[in-house]
Amino acid sequence: MTKKELSASDIERLILYKLARRGAWGEAYVPLDTITRQISRKVKNDGKRVRSVVNSLIKRGYLLPHKGGKTVSLNPSKKREILEEIEMF
């Protein structure tokens, strides 16, 4: 599989899509390492870029950190905005 050159907004949508598909809303969280590993297989410049996008999503309130930042989930209060972002993907 070849890695793609995706923009930061494309990576954001991909992260949101994967978490929504897994049903990771609120208290149903996913390990950050799992998300980073899955996305970095598809994106050039591996995990560092993915982690910076995840940090940006946390700062903007789309993702909620759990267990000291080792796991993340989607913010249920921003569900409508997140689903609109995913539809564009």
Backbone bond lengths (Angstrom), bond angles and torsions (degrees), N, CA, C in turn:
res aa  C-N    CA-C-N  psi(-1)  N-CA   C-N-CA  omega(-1)  CA-C   N-CA-C  phi
1 M - - - 1.438 - - 1.529 108.64 -
2 T 1.313 117.15 134.73 1.449 120.61 179.90 1.517 110.10 -92.32
3 K 1.310 114.68 145.84 1.454 120.01 178.20 1.514 109.18 -83.89
4 K 1.326 115.87 145.22 1.460 121.57 -177.41 1.517 110.54 -104.62
5 E 1.309 114.55 154.34 1.457 121.17 173.83 1.521 107.02 -92.52
6 L 1.332 116.47 97.18 1.456 122.05 -178.08 1.523 110.12 -104.64
7 S 1.320 115.65 148.11 1.460 120.23 175.59 1.522 109.15 -75.76
8 A 1.322 116.35 167.53 1.465 120.73 179.34 1.527 110.73 -61.90
9 S 1.325 117.60 -38.22 1.468 119.83 179.73 1.525 111.09 -67.92
10 D 1.331 118.03 -33.70 1.466 120.68 175.70 1.534 110.84 -66.75
11 I 1.313 116.19 -39.19 1.467 120.21 178.32 1.526 109.45 -66.38
12 E 1.338 116.99 -40.19 1.468 120.47 176.69 1.519 110.51 -57.92
13 R 1.316 116.38 -49.10 1.465 120.49 -179.48 1.521 111.41 -61.60
14 L 1.313 116.71 -39.04 1.461 120.98 179.79 1.534 110.78 -64.78
15 I 1.318 117.05 -42.75 1.462 121.49 177.41 1.523 110.51 -62.74
16 L 1.330 116.75 -48.44 1.461 120.94 179.96 1.528 110.84 -61.15
17 Y 1.330 116.25 -41.14 1.464 121.12 179.56 1.533 111.04 -62.16
18 K 1.320 116.26 -47.86 1.466 120.08 -178.27 1.531 111.26 -62.88
19 L 1.314 117.07 -41.94 1.461 120.00 179.49 1.528 111.58 -67.73
20 A 1.324 116.82 -40.61 1.466 120.42 179.09 1.522 110.61 -65.00
21 R 1.314 116.65 -40.14 1.462 121.13 178.48 1.523 111.94 -62.71
22 R 1.310 116.29 -33.16 1.471 121.03 178.53 1.521 112.32 -82.95
23 G 1.339 116.71 -6.86 1.457 120.05 -178.91 1.515 113.37 73.08
24 A 1.314 116.23 31.17 1.470 121.71 -176.75 1.532 110.65 -87.52
25 W 1.319 116.60 70.58 1.459 122.80 178.44 1.525 108.60 -109.33
26 G 1.319 117.00 134.19 1.464 121.22 175.35 1.516 113.36 64.15
27 E 1.325 115.92 -115.36 1.464 121.05 -175.86 1.530 113.87 -81.95
28 A 1.320 118.32 -6.19 1.473 121.49 175.95 1.524 106.88 -90.99
29 Y 1.309 116.84 93.95 1.458 120.83 -172.95 1.524 112.39 -107.73
30 V 1.337 114.15 166.96 1.469 122.85 -177.76 1.522 107.82 -127.85
31 P 1.331 118.29 139.64 1.470 120.10 176.61 1.537 111.50 -58.77
32 L 1.307 115.64 135.33 1.459 121.58 -179.61 1.527 111.34 -61.83
33 D 1.321 117.14 -36.43 1.466 120.76 178.93 1.531 111.34 -61.96
34 T 1.323 117.56 -37.00 1.467 121.79 179.38 1.519 110.45 -64.14
35 I 1.321 116.63 -48.28 1.467 121.11 179.81 1.529 110.01 -62.20
36 T 1.327 116.47 -45.97 1.465 120.59 -179.39 1.528 111.06 -59.97
37 R 1.317 117.12 -44.53 1.460 121.51 -178.83 1.532 110.71 -64.73
38 Q 1.335 118.04 -44.08 1.465 121.16 -178.61 1.518 111.94 -64.80
39 I 1.319 116.86 -44.45 1.462 120.97 -177.68 1.529 110.53 -72.99
40 S 1.333 117.79 -38.77 1.466 119.94 -176.46 1.527 112.08 -66.94
41 R 1.315 117.52 -18.20 1.471 119.90 174.45 1.520 111.61 -68.78
42 K 1.316 116.92 -24.27 1.459 121.60 -175.98 1.515 113.81 -103.58
43 V 1.326 117.05 -14.46 1.457 121.60 -171.93 1.520 110.74 -115.78
44 K 1.327 115.16 139.83 1.464 119.52 174.26 1.522 109.77 -69.93
45 N 1.293 117.21 159.05 1.477 125.26 -179.38 1.516 111.86 66.60
46 D 1.262 116.64 30.28 1.466 130.34 174.59 1.520 118.46 25.29
47 G 1.327 117.03 -145.44 1.449 123.97 -166.69 1.509 117.20 -67.35
48 K 1.321 118.62 -26.69 1.462 119.85 -178.40 1.523 110.50 -61.94
49 R 1.296 116.33 -42.35 1.464 120.98 179.98 1.536 110.40 -67.20
50 V 1.315 116.67 -40.67 1.461 120.95 179.54 1.523 110.07 -64.13
51 R 1.315 117.01 -43.90 1.467 119.87 179.62 1.525 111.83 -63.77
52 S 1.323 118.18 -37.19 1.464 119.70 178.24 1.533 110.66 -66.14
53 V 1.331 117.52 -35.88 1.468 121.06 176.75 1.532 109.70 -67.86
54 V 1.329 117.38 -40.95 1.470 120.88 177.55 1.526 109.61 -60.81
55 N 1.321 117.69 -44.05 1.472 120.81 178.47 1.521 111.10 -61.24
56 S 1.318 117.03 -38.55 1.460 121.22 176.94 1.529 111.09 -63.87
57 L 1.330 116.83 -41.77 1.466 120.76 178.40 1.529 111.55 -65.53
58 I 1.322 116.95 -35.09 1.468 120.66 176.77 1.521 110.15 -66.70
59 K 1.335 117.45 -45.28 1.465 121.45 179.87 1.526 111.55 -62.23
60 R 1.343 117.29 -34.53 1.468 121.39 -179.70 1.525 112.27 -82.99
61 G 1.331 117.85 -5.56 1.448 121.46 175.24 1.515 115.97 88.21
62 Y 1.325 118.07 7.49 1.464 120.88 178.70 1.530 111.36 -78.94
63 L 1.323 116.65 -31.33 1.461 121.44 178.89 1.516 109.58 -115.63
64 L 1.326 115.14 145.65 1.459 121.62 176.05 1.526 108.70 -110.24
65 P 1.332 117.80 125.58 1.469 119.56 176.88 1.529 110.19 -80.87
66 H 1.314 116.80 144.52 1.462 123.77 176.94 1.524 108.58 -131.84
67 K 1.311 116.00 160.77 1.468 122.78 175.71 1.527 112.46 50.67
68 G 1.304 115.82 50.24 1.458 120.32 177.65 1.513 114.07 68.83
69 G 1.327 117.69 26.25 1.460 121.74 178.58 1.513 114.56 86.91
70 K 1.328 117.36 4.87 1.469 120.02 -179.59 1.521 112.46 -84.67
71 T 1.327 117.24 -15.65 1.461 121.69 176.75 1.524 108.58 -132.94
72 V 1.336 116.63 157.65 1.462 121.55 179.24 1.526 109.91 -138.62
73 S 1.328 114.68 157.34 1.457 121.32 173.40 1.523 108.14 -144.72
74 L 1.312 115.78 165.35 1.454 120.95 177.10 1.526 109.48 -77.65
75 N 1.322 116.18 145.24 1.452 122.04 179.98 1.529 109.28 -80.68
76 P 1.337 119.26 112.93 1.465 120.91 -177.57 1.529 113.54 -62.69
77 S 1.333 118.13 -25.58 1.464 119.88 179.32 1.528 112.23 -72.64
78 K 1.329 117.44 -13.86 1.467 121.65 177.33 1.526 111.13 -111.99
79 K 1.329 116.38 24.40 1.459 121.18 -174.59 1.530 112.21 -58.17
80 R 1.330 117.05 -44.90 1.468 119.59 -178.80 1.531 111.26 -61.32
81 E 1.319 117.18 -45.85 1.464 121.50 179.30 1.528 111.24 -62.47
82 I 1.322 116.06 -41.43 1.463 120.74 -178.52 1.529 109.92 -65.37
83 L 1.325 116.89 -44.46 1.469 120.25 -179.98 1.526 111.52 -65.32
84 E 1.342 117.16 -34.79 1.466 120.01 175.59 1.524 110.80 -64.95
85 E 1.338 117.25 -40.57 1.475 121.95 177.25 1.528 110.21 -61.30
86 I 1.320 116.24 -43.90 1.455 120.83 -176.82 1.514 110.68 -66.09
87 E 1.330 118.22 -38.16 1.466 121.27 179.30 1.511 112.06 -59.53
88 M 1.328 117.46 -29.96 1.456 121.51 -179.69 1.534 110.88 -73.53
89 F 1.326 117.23 -17.55 1.475 122.61 -174.90 1.469 112.23 -81.22
